[in-house]
Amino acid sequence: MNSMLLFATTEAAGEKGDLLSSLGVDLRLLVIQAVAFLVLLWVLGKFVYPVLSGMLEKREATIREGLKAAEKAEQKAVEANAEVEELLSDARKQAKEVIALAKEEAAAIVETAHENAAMQTERMLKKAGDEIEKEITSARKALRDETINLVALATEKVVAGAMTEKIDQKVIDLALKDSK
């Protein structure tokens, strides 16, 4: 321990005059380094920083333009969405109108078909009635003619020869008058 104390005291006594050298700093080297640092700062300030600053400003301007373009695009997208919604709304309204019109036309067509069917049914019924009436008239006439023929035959057999054709016709005419 004594040796350390002795070493500390001798060094402290010898270096009292030069504090920087006791700290291990060379004054000449410090001045050279300070000048080199200042030259480096001047070179950086003159040549490097303006270039870097310009690049940063360009980049910032590009970013601002990109943001403005994005805002414009977003605004256009909102406007386009509003326009699309408006067009869809109009299309829905038109579709509803078309559907309503189609329903009305379908109802009118159904009504017309019902009326036509009713008219056609009436015509068919009338035609069938007329045909039945003709058949009945035809059957009555055939029955009448057949009855006349039978009466003539029966009369002829009963009277057998006593009657002439003239008398026969009178008897038939009288019988027909009575039957009406």
Summary of the structure (lengths in Angstrom):
residues: 180
radius of gyration: 67.7
end to end distance: 176.7
largest distance: 201.7
contacts: 356
relative contact order: 0.02
helix: 92%
strand: 0%
